[in-house]
């Protein structure tokens, strides 16, 4: 089977390390972290892919994220901490980290994998992020990995919290358990320029307003309104 020639410009490992503020004493580790097995199949001069680094990075991330949620959320019980850690280390979230780093630009893929858009797919991006973490760990140790990952974790904190503890779902479960039907959300106002809109939302149950909220999108405003209702109703 013939594949089209590689058309995207692949970022070099040297340029990537500079862009990310990483100084590798062994740049071969970064090359390996960026190498998918499909590339290895087509380039016999390359003798290792990123799968072993992915395995290592997965274990390192489990520890670092576990420590982060433990210290960052001292009020949460063990079960909630487990949910948070699982939400952070799931492949979709790791792929989002990879996108923020624009890691796809530097992935070395086989022609077929590349031409089908593999450098944009969650499974490859999440695995590459884990491999990158494994490479940093081997090259510079745990402290360097923590320094690198910490800003990404802080950026993702609110979205992960919303995912684990979704107030809209919680309010809907309560309303249905009380046989009151589904909550309804209404946008009551919006203000600001298009690039910085703020929305105001009310949530009604059986025609009565139970909560109000604001947010930079309708979704976040609805979440805020649901949380307001939950607090007023004393739902646990």
Order of alpha helices (4+ residues) and beta strands (2+ residues): alpha-alpha-alpha-alpha-alpha-alpha-alpha-alpha-alpha-alpha-beta-beta-beta-alpha
